Amino acid sequence: MRTVKAAAAAVTVALAAGAASVAVGRFASDAALKAPPGRPLPTEPRLTVHATAAGQVALTRDLAALRPGTYGLAGNGTHAVVGPVLDSATHSVDTVVRRLERVTRGTLEPGDTVWLTPNVHTGDPGTALGLKHTDVRIPGELGSLPAWFVPGVRDTWVITVHGLGATREHPMNIMEFLHRQRFPVLDLAYRGDLGAPRSPDGLSHLGETEWRDVDAAIRHAVSHGARQVVLHGWSTGATMALRAAAHSGLRDRISGLVLDSPVLSWATTLRALAAARRTPGALLPLAVRAAQGRTGLERERTAEAAQLTVPALIFHGPDDTLAPWEYSRRLAHARPNLIALRTVPNAPHGAMWNADPKSYEEALRRFLTPLM
């Protein structure tokens, strides 16, 4: 009898441990699979506003606060734009002073919690940039997808696709540049975004299924006069662009890809996001297995990228902790005839433009010129 009870107890413990492992894996995988659009990823540190003055803001001293370039500064109900660090400004040893370009929403007050974001603009192309645009609805696999269309005279369109934790406001960083180059721009919101249908399971699939919304955008562009399209994606948006280039029924209309901080190893990115939530290292494999079970993710994107038949420009940096730069470096080395890598130092994930806007746009101009 004791043997039976002991066996039953062991089975109960094993089942409980198994259930706990599943629960832990699901929670850890949520960092990527349930990343809400427009909210900071767990890798982005929270900073405190210590003081503001004319054209200046003092923030908690942190490596993030010391990044070169131009960034959005977001908080709960606030958004501002900050420029470079002002080394000559008076500050305490635990603060950093940056140039405050403008406050676009709300107010910045001492004690506010904020974080740096690649999103420099808020609103829409009209309110943020003064660009004439149209709100369009694109028929997608799951329903109607909202998008902004900024007209241009060329018959090559640029379709922009944001990534993890971002919204279609992010591509507005380069929209003025593309408008000056006279490209029509279609800025897409896809499944899971505000105003777009949700995935049936309510999860992000890190581009595995979302690419079909990019395919719908290509079909819309072609049906409205585009002869060719260039896909410009950030993070998982770059993953979606890669999958569209490999699988779209209109892939022959894709003349080039611009990939900013591409997620080429979804498992690595998921582990990084789970680790940022302080998931113990020993439990990170559970997060990967949970993501596979919940979404069907299997293959990495490096194999797809290796099959490219159109030119691609990659912007990526060694400081990206979410989507390692090494994968992009290997890819560019393997396909030097098609893939150019622009290495951007001192830039976090998805913020290659922010670190050096002029250099980014010049590299983009050189890449796009033969595709016009």
Solvent accessible surface area in square Angstrom, and as a share of the most:
residue,aa,sasa,rsa
1,M,171,0.76
2,R,212,0.77
3,T,108,0.63
4,V,101,0.58
5,K,127,0.54
6,A,64,0.49
7,A,54,0.42
8,A,56,0.43
9,A,56,0.44
10,A,61,0.47
11,V,86,0.49
12,T,86,0.50
13,V,102,0.59
14,A,64,0.50
15,L,123,0.61
16,A,61,0.47
17,A,54,0.42
18,G,35,0.34
19,A,63,0.49
20,A,54,0.42
21,S,41,0.26
22,V,94,0.54
23,A,57,0.45
24,V,52,0.30
25,G,1,0.01
26,R,114,0.41
27,F,126,0.52
28,A,2,0.01
29,S,0,0.00
30,D,26,0.14
31,A,4,0.03
32,A,0,0.00
33,L,1,0.01
34,K,109,0.46
35,A,19,0.15
36,P,72,0.45
37,P,54,0.34
38,G,45,0.44
39,R,105,0.38
40,P,24,0.15
41,L,24,0.12
42,P,44,0.28
43,T,48,0.28
44,E,26,0.12
45,P,45,0.28
46,R,120,0.44
47,L,3,0.01
48,T,50,0.29
49,V,0,0.00
50,H,76,0.34
51,A,49,0.38
52,T,56,0.33
53,A,63,0.49
54,A,103,0.80
55,G,38,0.36
56,Q,62,0.28
57,V,0,0.00
58,A,12,0.09
59,L,0,0.00
60,T,43,0.25
61,R,114,0.41
62,D,51,0.26
63,L,153,0.76
64,A,4,0.03
65,A,0,0.00
66,L,65,0.32
67,R,38,0.14
68,P,59,0.37
69,G,15,0.14
70,T,33,0.19
71,Y,1,0.00
72,G,0,0.00
73,L,0,0.00
74,A,15,0.11
75,G,8,0.08
76,N,118,0.61
77,G,54,0.52
78,T,17,0.10
79,H,5,0.02
80,A,0,0.00
81,V,1,0.01
82,V,0,0.00
83,G,0,0.00
84,P,52,0.33
85,V,37,0.21
86,L,44,0.22
87,D,124,0.64
88,S,116,0.75
89,A,16,0.12
90,T,136,0.79
91,H,77,0.34
92,S,59,0.38
93,V,139,0.80
94,D,79,0.41
95,T,7,0.04
96,V,2,0.01
97,V,7,0.04
98,R,0,0.00
99,R,103,0.38
100,L,25,0.13
101,E,71,0.32
102,R,102,0.37
103,V,62,0.36
104,T,59,0.34
105,R,116,0.42
106,G,47,0.46
107,T,84,0.49
108,L,16,0.08
109,E,90,0.40
110,P,84,0.53
111,G,55,0.53
112,D,44,0.23
113,T,68,0.39
114,V,0,0.00
115,W,15,0.05
116,L,4,0.02
117,T,19,0.11
118,P,34,0.21
119,N,17,0.09
120,V,5,0.03
121,H,25,0.11
122,T,25,0.15
123,G,38,0.37
124,D,36,0.19
125,P,0,0.00
126,G,28,0.27
127,T,112,0.65
128,A,34,0.26
129,L,25,0.12
130,G,67,0.64
131,L,22,0.11
132,K,168,0.71
133,H,45,0.20
134,T,72,0.42
135,D,100,0.52
136,V,27,0.15
137,R,134,0.49
138,I,1,0.00
139,P,110,0.69
140,G,21,0.20
141,E,98,0.44
142,L,62,0.31
143,G,30,0.29
144,S,48,0.31
145,L,1,0.01
146,P,8,0.05
147,A,0,0.00
148,W,17,0.06
149,F,38,0.16
150,V,0,0.00
151,P,50,0.32
152,G,28,0.27
153,V,117,0.67
154,R,56,0.20
155,D,63,0.32
156,T,0,0.00
157,W,16,0.05
158,V,2,0.01
159,I,0,0.00
160,T,0,0.00
161,V,0,0.00
162,H,3,0.01
163,G,4,0.04
164,L,19,0.09
165,G,16,0.16
166,A,12,0.09
167,T,32,0.19
168,R,44,0.16
169,E,41,0.18
170,H,8,0.03
171,P,0,0.00
172,M,1,0.00
173,N,8,0.04
174,I,1,0.00
175,M,1,0.00
176,E,73,0.33
177,F,8,0.03
178,L,1,0.00
179,H,70,0.31
180,R,150,0.55
181,Q,35,0.15
182,R,129,0.47
183,F,0,0.00
184,P,3,0.02
185,V,0,0.00
186,L,0,0.00
187,D,0,0.00
188,L,0,0.00
189,A,2,0.01
190,Y,18,0.07
191,R,15,0.05
192,G,40,0.39
193,D,12,0.06
194,L,170,0.85
195,G,47,0.46
196,A,14,0.11
197,P,34,0.21
198,R,175,0.64
199,S,11,0.07
200,P,124,0.78
201,D,69,0.36
202,G,22,0.21
203,L,14,0.07
204,S,32,0.21
205,H,19,0.09
206,L,3,0.01
207,G,1,0.01
208,E,35,0.16
209,T,26,0.15
210,E,7,0.03
211,W,28,0.10
212,R,94,0.34
213,D,1,0.00
214,V,0,0.00
215,D,20,0.10
216,A,12,0.09
217,A,0,0.00
218,I,0,0.00
219,R,117,0.43
220,H,23,0.10
221,A,0,0.00
222,V,32,0.19
223,S,85,0.55
224,H,115,0.51
225,G,53,0.51
226,A,3,0.03
227,R,118,0.43
228,Q,37,0.17
229,V,0,0.00
230,V,0,0.00
231,L,0,0.00
232,H,1,0.01
233,G,0,0.00
234,W,4,0.01
235,S,3,0.02
236,T,7,0.04
237,G,0,0.00
238,A,0,0.00
239,T,1,0.01
240,M,1,0.01
241,A,0,0.00
242,L,2,0.01
243,R,26,0.09
244,A,0,0.00
245,A,17,0.13
246,A,32,0.25
247,H,77,0.34
248,S,0,0.00
249,G,55,0.53
250,L,37,0.18
251,R,121,0.44
252,D,108,0.56
253,R,74,0.27
254,I,4,0.02
255,S,21,0.13
256,G,0,0.00
257,L,0,0.00
258,V,1,0.00
259,L,0,0.00
260,D,0,0.00
261,S,0,0.00
262,P,1,0.01
263,V,1,0.00
264,L,3,0.01
265,S,7,0.05
266,W,7,0.03
267,A,12,0.10
268,T,28,0.16
269,T,0,0.00
270,L,1,0.00
271,R,93,0.34
272,A,23,0.18
273,L,0,0.00
274,A,0,0.00
275,A,47,0.36
276,A,37,0.28
277,R,98,0.36
278,R,218,0.79
279,T,17,0.10
280,P,79,0.49
281,G,54,0.52
282,A,91,0.70
283,L,57,0.28
284,L,27,0.13
285,P,63,0.40
286,L,31,0.16
287,A,0,0.00
288,V,19,0.11
289,R,143,0.52
290,A,17,0.14
291,A,0,0.00
292,Q,71,0.32
293,G,71,0.68
294,R,41,0.15
295,T,15,0.09
296,G,44,0.42
297,L,0,0.00
298,E,129,0.58
299,R,121,0.44
300,E,53,0.24
301,R,4,0.01
302,T,46,0.27
303,A,47,0.37
304,E,5,0.02
305,A,0,0.00
306,A,50,0.39
307,Q,116,0.52
308,L,9,0.05
309,T,120,0.69
310,V,25,0.14
311,P,47,0.29
312,A,1,0.00
313,L,10,0.05
314,I,0,0.00
315,F,0,0.00
316,H,0,0.00
317,G,0,0.00
318,P,73,0.46
319,D,74,0.38
320,D,7,0.04
321,T,103,0.60
322,L,3,0.01
323,A,2,0.01
324,P,37,0.23
325,W,61,0.21
326,E,55,0.25
327,Y,57,0.22
328,S,0,0.00
329,R,93,0.34
330,R,136,0.50
331,L,12,0.06
332,A,13,0.10
333,H,144,0.64
334,A,71,0.55
335,R,49,0.18
336,P,102,0.64
337,N,122,0.63
338,L,38,0.19
339,I,7,0.04
340,A,52,0.40
341,L,47,0.23
342,R,101,0.37
343,T,59,0.34
344,V,15,0.08
345,P,80,0.50
346,N,82,0.42
347,A,1,0.01
348,P,22,0.14
349,H,26,0.11
350,G,6,0.05
351,A,0,0.00
352,M,1,0.00
353,W,25,0.09
354,N,0,0.00
355,A,14,0.11
356,D,64,0.33
357,P,37,0.23
358,K,174,0.74
359,S,38,0.25
360,Y,4,0.02
361,E,30,0.14
362,E,66,0.29
363,A,11,0.09
364,L,1,0.00
365,R,89,0.33
366,R,160,0.58
367,F,29,0.12
368,L,1,0.01
369,T,65,0.38
370,P,110,0.69
371,L,29,0.14
372,M,62,0.28
